Amino acid sequence: MRAAVPALLIHACIGSVYCWSLLKGDIATEVGCSVKEIEFAFSLAIFFLGMSAAFGGRFVEKNVTAASVVSCLCFSTGLLLTVFSIYSKSVLGIMLSYGCLMGIGLGIGYLSPVKTLMLWFKEHKGLATGIAISGFGLSKVIFSPYIEWCTAKYDISTTLVSMSVISIFSMLTAAWLIKKPADWVEPKVKWKLKDYWQVHKNGTFLKIWFVFYINITCGLALIAFEKNIAQTVGIAAVMIGLLSSLTAFFNTAGRFGYSTVSDYTENKQTIYKILLSSSVLVMLLGVAFGSSVAIVVVMLCVINAGYGGGFSTLPTLLQSKFGMEKISTIHGLALSAWAWAGLSGNQLSNLIINQWQKPYEYLYVVLAVLYLIALALTFAIPKNKEAIDYEEEQQEFSKLDPSFIE
């Protein structure tokens, strides 16, 4: 009630950002523009998610309840201002509301429950993060049929307003419930700009950052063109919706499954080795048998599972290398990779398929090479725990009782 339930309530709301493909057509129609003109709003939302998480980690660590409230306000207000922008016929308004403001709510909300869960589930941190982050993937399964029903029965504005109301109720309930264990003492560490730079120049952190970035970029490159790939191999339109639900299920299962398995592995990067190896394998199968419906379905399911699993195992991997005290801050900084991947993933597919007019097998080759690079980087991640020294933190810990430090 203090960790798992709030985590699911928050992530099941903010994860609805992945329903953009169901919203953008009706939004464009109401505004009177093409979908292409507002498409960048989704990329902005993911970019601001990553960057707000990168710089909001300390705020989340200091007061998780306040962070949850701020997330609720930014996310729900972003949805409501999107409705106002629709009535105003403002493309810029949609960029600022759905993209920037809602994206900030996404980033703060994404971080808020993670450390709290890991503190409550001390022996099963992977399971804990899987609970939270599987909610982010499950959100698409929950909201997709609702969005289709509500939009068909009423209109897109009613759909967005109702989503905002649902989110306000759920996320404020989560903010009221969420609480760290009573025996946890939050270290009072003052972060300066040089501290953020110190993390980013750490070799282990950089390797993890690039592995995470490549996995998201490749995942988004396929997920963004999932419908087009299905049509290319001859999957009927009526079955594409079923395929979308199937891949969403694997996305959620990957988030929960990979993170749970990580609890039983000594070295947390082992999970990344498994999911990246499987990704390379299915990409090569796609190159060899790209016209096979069965191979394409398997490929999309495996990539979605690895995409989701990369998110849920990241916090435990970082915790195993840098400790528990700064996990929200370091996790947030690592999520900046998501921001840049949100801009590059879709563009990579668009460049190869639409601009260069190449078949999908060319895309599969490029993705296989990128996955191999990420796999090689995982073998370069050291197995031992690596400390990042901060002068202020050392001063604070020097004041503590030695038995507490021990």
FISEDO-212673 format. One record per residue (C-alpha): z negated, y, x; residue in one letter. Coordinates in steps of 0.1 Angstrom, whole numbers, padded with zeros to 4 digits, always signed. Layout:
N
ZYXA ...
This chain:
406
+0000+0000+0000M -0005+0023+0030R +0026+0014+0049A +0050-0012+0034A +0053+0003-0001V +0057+0039+0011P +0083+0028+0036A +0104+0011+0009L +0100+0040-0015L +0113+0065+0011I +0141+0044+0027H +0154+0031-0007A +0159+0068-0017C +0174+0083+0015I +0196+0052+0021G +0217+0063-0009S +0236+0085+0016V +0257+0054+0021Y +0269+0057-0015C +0291+0087-0004W +0323+0067-0010S +0313+0064-0047L +0305+0101-0050L +0331+0120-0031K +0361+0114-0054G +0343+0128-0085D +0328+0157-0064I +0363+0166-0051A +0378+0165-0087T +0350+0188-0101E +0354+0212-0072V +0392+0212-0075G +0399+0201-0039C +0411+0170-0021S +0387+0144-0009V +0398+0151+0027K +0384+0187+0024E +0349+0175+0017I +0349+0142+0037E +0332+0159+0067F +0301+0164+0046A +0291+0128+0052F +0296+0131+0089S +0274+0162+0089L +0247+0144+0070A +0246+0116+0096I +0248+0142+0124F +0218+0161+0111F +0200+0129+0104L +0202+0120+0141G +0194+0154+0154M +0165+0162+0130S +0150+0128+0140A +0155+0137+0177A +0135+0169+0174F +0112+0159+0145G +0094+0130+0162G +0064+0151+0173R +0060+0166+0138F +0060+0131+0123V +0035+0118+0147E +0011+0147+0141K +0011+0145+0103N +0030+0116+0086V +0021+0128+0051T +0034+0163+0057A +0066+0149+0072A +0071+0127+0041S +0068+0157+0019V +0092+0178+0040V +0117+0149+0039S +0114+0147+0001C +0119+0185-0003L +0150+0186+0020C +0166+0155+0006F +0161+0162-0031S +0169+0199-0027T +0201+0190-0009G +0212+0169-0038L +0204+0197-0063L +0222+0223-0043L +0252+0200-0041T +0253+0202-0079V +0251+0240-0077F +0280+0239-0051S +0300+0218-0075I +0296+0244-0103Y +0304+0272-0078S +0335+0253-0066K +0322+0258-0030S +0333+0234-0003V +0311+0252+0022L +0281+0248-0001G +0286+0211-0002I +0288+0210+0036M +0255+0229+0039L +0237+0211+0010S +0248+0175+0012Y +0256+0177+0049G +0230+0199+0067C +0199+0202+0044L +0200+0166+0030M +0207+0154+0065G +0175+0169+0078I +0156+0152+0050G +0173+0119+0060L +0162+0122+0096G +0125+0131+0090I +0123+0105+0062G +0138+0078+0083Y +0112+0083+0110L +0082+0089+0088S +0071+0053+0080P +0081+0035+0111V +0052+0041+0134K +0027+0038+0106T +0041+0003+0098L +0039-0008+0134M +0003+0003+0136L -0007-0017+0105W +0014-0048+0115F +0002-0050+0151K +0011-0086+0156E +0044-0084+0137H +0060-0051+0146K +0095-0064+0141G +0087-0076+0106L +0072-0042+0099A +0102-0022+0110T +0124-0047+0092G +0106-0039+0059I +0112-0002+0062A +0148-0002+0075I +0159-0030+0052S +0151-0005+0024G +0177+0018+0039F +0204-0009+0036G +0191-0021+0002L +0195+0013-0012S +0233+0010-0015K +0228-0022-0035V +0204-0005-0059I +0222+0028-0063F +0258+0017-0063S +0258+0002-0099P +0237+0031-0111Y +0260+0057-0098I +0291+0040-0113E +0273+0037-0147W +0259+0072-0148C +0291+0089-0136T +0312+0070-0161A +0288+0077-0190K +0280+0113-0181Y +0294+0131-0151D +0288+0135-0113I +0264+0164-0117S +0241+0144-0140T +0243+0115-0115T +0232+0137-0086L +0204+0155-0106V +0190+0121-0117S +0191+0108-0081M +0172+0139-0071S +0146+0134-0098V +0142+0097-0088I +0138+0106-0052S +0112+0133-0059I +0090+0109-0078F +0094+0080-0054S +0091+0100-0021M +0061+0121-0032L +0044+0089-0043T +0051+0075-0008A +0037+0107+0008A +0005+0103-0013W +0001+0066-0003L +0011+0066+0034I -0017+0066+0059K -0023+0054+0094K -0051+0029+0101P -0086+0045+0103A -0092+0031+0138D -0060+0047+0153W -0066+0078+0173V -0034+0099+0178E -0032+0111+0214P -0030+0149+0215K +0000+0154+0238V +0017+0188+0239K +0054+0184+0244W +0076+0209+0262K +0113+0211+0266L +0111+0195+0301K +0094+0165+0285D +0124+0159+0263Y +0146+0162+0294W +0124+0137+0312Q +0130+0111+0286V +0167+0116+0285H +0170+0112+0323K +0150+0079+0322N +0174+0051+0332G +0160+0025+0307T +0161+0050+0278F +0197+0059+0287L +0208+0023+0287K +0192+0017+0253I +0207+0049+0240W +0242+0039+0249F +0238+0004+0236V +0226+0018+0203F +0254+0044+0202Y +0282+0019+0208I +0268-0006+0182N +0268+0022+0155I +0302+0036+0165T +0318+0002+0163C +0300-0006+0131G +0310+0026+0114L +0346+0022+0127A +0349-0010+0106L +0326+0000+0077I +0346+0032+0071A +0378+0012+0067F +0364-0018+0050E +0383-0013+0018K +0416-0007+0037N +0411-0038+0058I +0405-0059+0027A +0436-0046+0011Q +0457-0053+0042T +0449-0090+0041V +0456-0092+0004G +0422-0092-0011I +0425-0083-0048A +0411-0050-0060A +0387-0067-0084V +0373-0087-0054M +0368-0057-0031I +0338-0046-0051G +0323-0081-0046L +0331-0079-0009L +0313-0045-0007S +0282-0060-0023S +0284-0090+0001L +0286-0068+0032T +0258-0046+0019A +0237-0078+0016F +0244-0088+0052F +0237-0053+0063N +0202-0055+0047T +0197-0091+0058A +0205-0081+0094G +0180-0053+0093R +0152-0077+0081F +0163-0109+0098G +0170-0096+0134Y +0138-0075+0135S +0116-0104+0122T +0131-0128+0148V +0123-0102+0175S +0086-0108+0169D +0091-0142+0185Y +0111-0131+0216T +0093-0121+0248E +0120-0096+0257N +0131-0075+0228K +0166-0068+0242Q +0173-0105+0236T +0181-0096+0200I +0207-0071+0211Y +0223-0097+0233K +0226-0120+0203I +0240-0095+0179L +0264-0080+0204L +0276-0114+0215S +0283-0124+0179S +0301-0091+0174S +0324-0097+0204V +0332-0132+0191L +0342-0121+0156V +0363-0092+0170M +0382-0117+0191L +0387-0139+0161L +0400-0108+0143G +0425-0102+0170V +0437-0138+0169A +0436-0144+0131F +0436-0109+0117G +0457-0119+0087S +0432-0146+0075S +0411-0136+0045V +0383-0159+0056A +0382-0146+0091I +0382-0110+0079V +0353-0116+0055V +0332-0134+0082V +0340-0106+0106M +0329-0078+0082L +0297-0097+0073C +0287-0104+0110V +0294-0068+0120I +0274-0054+0091N +0245-0077+0100A +0246-0066+0136G +0250-0029+0125Y +0218-0032+0104G +0199-0053+0129G +0206-0027+0157G +0187-0001+0136F +0157-0023+0128S +0151-0037+0162T +0154-0004+0180L +0117+0007+0174P +0103-0025+0188T +0126-0025+0218L +0115+0011+0226L +0079+0003+0220Q +0081-0027+0244S +0094-0004+0271K +0075+0029+0266F +0043+0020+0246G +0030+0029+0212M +0016+0064+0217E +0049+0083+0218K +0070+0059+0198I +0080+0083+0170S +0091+0109+0195T +0111+0085+0217I +0125+0067+0186H +0136+0101+0172G +0153+0110+0205L +0171+0076+0205A +0184+0083+0170L +0204+0112+0183S +0229+0085+0192A +0233+0079+0155W +0243+0116+0151A +0271+0114+0177W +0282+0080+0165A +0285+0094+0130G +0311+0118+0143L +0330+0093+0166S +0330+0061+0146G +0352+0072+0117N +0374+0092+0140Q +0381+0062+0163L +0395+0042+0134S +0414+0072+0120N +0430+0078+0154L +0442+0042+0159I +0452+0034+0123I +0463+0067+0108N +0475+0088+0137Q +0488+0062+0161W +0500+0040+0132Q +0488+0008+0149K +0479-0024+0131P +0442-0033+0128Y +0444-0058+0156E +0446-0029+0180Y +0413-0015+0166L +0397-0050+0170Y +0407-0051+0207V +0392-0017+0213V +0360-0026+0195L +0357-0059+0213A +0359-0040+0247V +0332-0015+0235L +0309-0043+0223Y +0314-0060+0258L +0303-0028+0275I +0272-0026+0253A +0264-0063+0260L +0267-0057+0297A +0243-0027+0294L +0217-0049+0277T +0216-0072+0307F +0209-0041+0328A +0178-0031+0308I +0147-0041+0328P +0123-0066+0313K +0091-0049+0323N +0074-0020+0305K +0084+0014+0320E +0061+0044+0318A +0072+0080+0313I +0047+0103+0329D +0036+0136+0313Y +0011+0160+0330E -0004+0171+0297E -0008+0135+0285E -0026+0125+0317Q -0050+0154+0313Q -0058+0144+0278E -0063+0107+0286F -0085+0116+0316S -0110+0130+0291K -0113+0098+0272L -0139+0071+0277D -0126+0045+0302P -0133+0016+0277S -0110+0033+0251F -0082+0036+0276I -0087-0001+0287E 
